[in-house]
Amino acid sequence: MTRIVFCRKYQQELPGLPMPPLPGAVGLNIFENISEKAWKEWQNNQTMLINEHRLSLMDPDARKFLTQEMHRFFDNQEYAKPEGYVPPSS
């Protein structure tokens, strides 16, 4: 049976993740409040940011940047997007 969460990004009930995507409190918060749809969208955006900015996940500053942008993304605030990126139209 699919687990349903009230998604913080979409402000509606949607299928949740099968398990916390990250360790600790941050992962648990995402597990309880973020839908699978929003998490997959964030992963796509995160991949573009890592590639565009040539970020190394070994760098603490890069991880901090990605964490901040992740929270902005889920809270529907302005977040970093790759330069020139145009989202696909539905």
Secondary structure, DSSP 8 states (H G I E B T S, - for coil): ---EEEETTTTEEEEB-SS-SSSHHHHHHHHHH-BHHHHHHHHHHHHHHHHHHT--TTSHHHHHHHHHHHHHHHTT------TT------
